Amino acid sequence: MNGFRVGEDDFEVDGRPVRLLSGALHYFRVHEAQWGHRLAMLRAMGLNCVETYVPWNLHEPRPGVHRDVEALGRFLDAAHEAGLWAIVRPGPYICAEWENGGLPHWLTGAVGARARTRDPEYLGHVERWFRRLLPEVVSRQYGTDGAGPVIMVQVENEYGSYGSDQVYLRHLADLLRDQGVTVPLFTSDGPEDHMLTGGSIPGVLATANFGSGARAAFATLRRHRPRSPLMCMEFWCGWFDHWGSDHVARDADDAAAALREILECGASVNLYMAHGGTSFAGWAGANRGGGALHDGELQPDVTSYDYDAPVDERGRATAKFWAFREVLAPYASAPLPDPPPPLPALTAPASADLTEWSPLEAVLDALGTPESEHAVPPTFEELDVDRGLVRYAVTVPGPREPYPLSVRGLRDRAVVYVDGARAGVLTEGTPTLLTPVAGHARVELWVESLGRVNYGPRTGEPKGVTGGILHERQYLHGVRARGLRLDAFDDAAAVRQLPATAPGDGRPGLYRGTVEVDSPGDASLELPGWTRGFVWVNGFNLGRYWSAGPQTSLYVPGPVLRAGANEVWVLELEEGGERVELT
């Protein structure tokens, strides 16, 4: 029998049993010119399959406006060329430490808590999106003629960690089938009873996600599925970092021992991550502390998604790569190929003096959304701002004596100006200015989203000022708001036309300059003296930087650079430096 199928005990390819040795690699976190290299690294580690999510919000930034959906198809073609099968996890929710778990801001802003349920409005958007997306998958399935690499497709993602709407899950499974998906479907959840009962559905393969304790995890899965192949769909061999926290790493030998235990159980595995890559362009998500209910402080994810993976952010083999290769080699059907040579790196360091500066107000005037007036502050969602910031302006009537100024429902960070002078920084945990404000006064709050929550019951929560602005106990009404989306900088011509002067004293704004490179290659961009913002090189958004650490530089893929002059933009939101350095 030709094709890929799920047997009672094993996966089968063309009638023969096979063990899936897969690795997660997100096409949207790797520069397309480097896909082939990263896929070859997976092959060299001993894998026969690659797994990827699909971020809906990246591909549909506005309702009905689609952006390069075909990238998924090109990646699957690259996987096929590399000799790998492919597992696709199309969502609609993906988690992935990605902005809003992959759900579009315009969708969660409209449906709220009805997201990821049987709600007709939500499902209508999902159906329209899947009709646009799934042809990229369906035409590349592994079928009777072995024409494509796709062997399995996921139904939702870790749904048992969120909800229990079995009608919703069944609807998604039926939708995938109706749109032409014929390869096996699966779900993936934590190895706990309530997660497996909430997230799995009859007739669809159930898999488990964990980082250690394979025997116990599979024993729980067996209670729910006595006869089906065992698979750890996410073997967490590393972890991710949050801004302001310590870097997280996992010992290579410890991770290799946990992988060996999975394989000794006779199970298949998907390394999460085999290669993490980078959350370019401000797409990194956020988590919340506070235990199971995730009601604690916001924990924004850093730009790097290195994940302490066996193939690091630059595509290099780590100690974990070699430890995993040793564990995986006995299960390979042929001798493992040698890893491909590393991609070229920058041959000499270079420095860019940023000689032009446009104040933040001028950037907002030229690239921002129209200013609008509201009785109460609108959210980012109401202003159609996904990644970026919003300036809220309000008047404190006067004359009146000084009183505390505070913000209710602030998400996430506001730099406050009173009559043009910086007055402080507010966050959820510190929502009140230290110095009282007297009236008459103009108050501006430049509010930045640090990433939408990507996991847990607070996924989809709105951004910006979600409550109100108060002077003492009195709400201030008549709020003017204007947004600055990060994708406004995609219009390079408009950016270059911004009026500019020589940089002053490090004030917020857009800094521009050039850096000369003799021989392009992978590099690190260092930002000595800068505080927080975003960087573009030749129009490519490298992502957020922040002096809070632990990440201290940004990865620059070699294909972004060119020999000669390279254009650098730095959008600094608090206090800037003078130069950036490529190393």
GIURGI-V700552 format. One record per pair of residues at least 6 apart in sequence whose ideal C-beta (glycine too) atoms are under 6 Angstrom apart, sorted by the first residue. I is the first residue (numbers start at 1). J is the second residue. Records with the same first field share a line. If there is no record, write none. Layout:
BEGIN
I: J  J
END
This chain:
BEGIN
1: 15
2: 14  144
3: 143  144
4: 13  142  151  183
5: 12
6: 184  205
8: 227
10: 17  229
11: 18  20  229
19: 268
20: 49  268
21: 47  48  328
22: 49  51  87  270
23: 42  47  50  271  274
24: 51  272  273  274
25: 38  50  274  275
26: 52  53  277
27: 52  75
28: 55  58
29: 277  278  305
30: 38  277
31: 557  559
33: 559
35: 78
36: 78
37: 315  340  343
38: 275  315
39: 79  82
40: 340
41: 311  339
42: 50  274
43: 337
44: 337  339
45: 321  324  325
46: 325  328  329  332  336
49: 84  85
50: 79  84  86
51: 87  270
53: 89  94  96
54: 72  90  91
55: 98  102
56: 91  92  102  104  129
57: 100  102  104
59: 67  69
60: 66  104
63: 106
69: 133
72: 136
73: 136
76: 86  140  149
79: 86  149
80: 149
85: 149  151
86: 149  150
87: 152
88: 137  150  153
89: 154
91: 102
92: 126
93: 101  102  103  116  157
94: 101  102  157
95: 101  157  454  455
97: 240  285  301  454
98: 285  454
99: 283  285  451  452
100: 452
101: 454  459
105: 381  386
107: 125
108: 115  460
109: 381
111: 121  122
114: 122
115: 122  460
116: 163
117: 165  168
118: 165  167  168
130: 175  179
134: 179
137: 150
138: 180
140: 148  150
141: 148  150  183
142: 148  151
150: 183
151: 183
152: 183  184  186
153: 181  185
154: 186
155: 172  173  185  187
156: 172
158: 189
159: 199
160: 189  195  196  198  199
161: 195
164: 198
169: 201
170: 201
173: 185  204
184: 205
185: 204
186: 205  207
187: 199  200  204  206
188: 207  209  233
189: 195  196  199
190: 209
191: 208  210  217  220  221
196: 224
200: 206
205: 228
206: 225
207: 231  233
208: 217  221  232
209: 233  234
210: 217
211: 236
212: 258
214: 261  262  265
218: 230  265
230: 267
231: 267  268
232: 262  269
233: 270
234: 272
235: 269  271
236: 272
237: 255  271
238: 250  307  308  309
239: 248
240: 301  307
241: 247  248  302  550
242: 299
243: 300  302  546  548
244: 548
247: 550
249: 308
250: 308
252: 319  320  323
255: 320
256: 323  324  327
259: 327
260: 327
262: 269
273: 307  309
275: 309  311
276: 305  306  307  309
277: 305
278: 305  555
279: 303  305
280: 541  543
281: 541
282: 387  486  544
284: 301  303  451
285: 301  451  454
286: 298  300  301  451  453
287: 299  455
288: 294  296  298  453  458
289: 296  297  299
290: 296
294: 456  458
298: 412
300: 450  451
301: 451
302: 551
303: 543  544
304: 313  551
306: 312  313
310: 318  320  321  324
312: 318
313: 555
314: 522
315: 343
316: 342
317: 339
329: 336
343: 522  558
344: 521  558
345: 521  522
346: 521  523  582
347: 519
349: 583
350: 515  517  582
351: 579  581
352: 513  515  568  579  580
353: 513  579
354: 511  513
355: 513
356: 500  512
357: 500  501  503  509  511
358: 498  500  509  510
359: 509
360: 508  509
363: 510
364: 484
366: 498
367: 488
368: 482  484
369: 482  483
371: 480  482
372: 481
373: 480
374: 479
375: 477
376: 468
377: 392  465  479
378: 481
379: 462  464  466
380: 463  464
381: 462
383: 483
385: 483  485
387: 486
388: 484  485  486
389: 446  448  484
390: 447  464  481  483
391: 446  482
392: 445  465  479  481
393: 444  480
394: 443  469  476  479
395: 442
396: 437  439  441  471
397: 439
398: 439  440
400: 439
402: 436  438
403: 436  471  472
404: 432  436
405: 433  437  471
406: 431  432  470
407: 426  431  465  469
408: 467  468
409: 466  467
410: 426  428  431  465
411: 463
412: 449  450
413: 427  448
414: 426  445  447
415: 425  446
416: 423  424  426  445
417: 444
418: 437  441  443
419: 441  442
423: 433
424: 433
447: 464
449: 463
453: 459  461
468: 475
469: 476
489: 495
492: 539
506: 575  576
508: 572  573
510: 571
511: 570  576
512: 569
513: 568
514: 565  567
515: 566  568  582
516: 565
517: 561  566
520: 558  561  562  563
521: 558
522: 558
523: 556  582
524: 553  583
525: 553  554  556  580  582
526: 553  581  583
527: 545  580
528: 577
529: 577
530: 576  577
531: 547  574  575
532: 546  573  574
533: 571  572  573
534: 544  571
535: 542  554  570
536: 569
537: 560  566  568
538: 560  566  567
540: 560
542: 554
545: 554
END
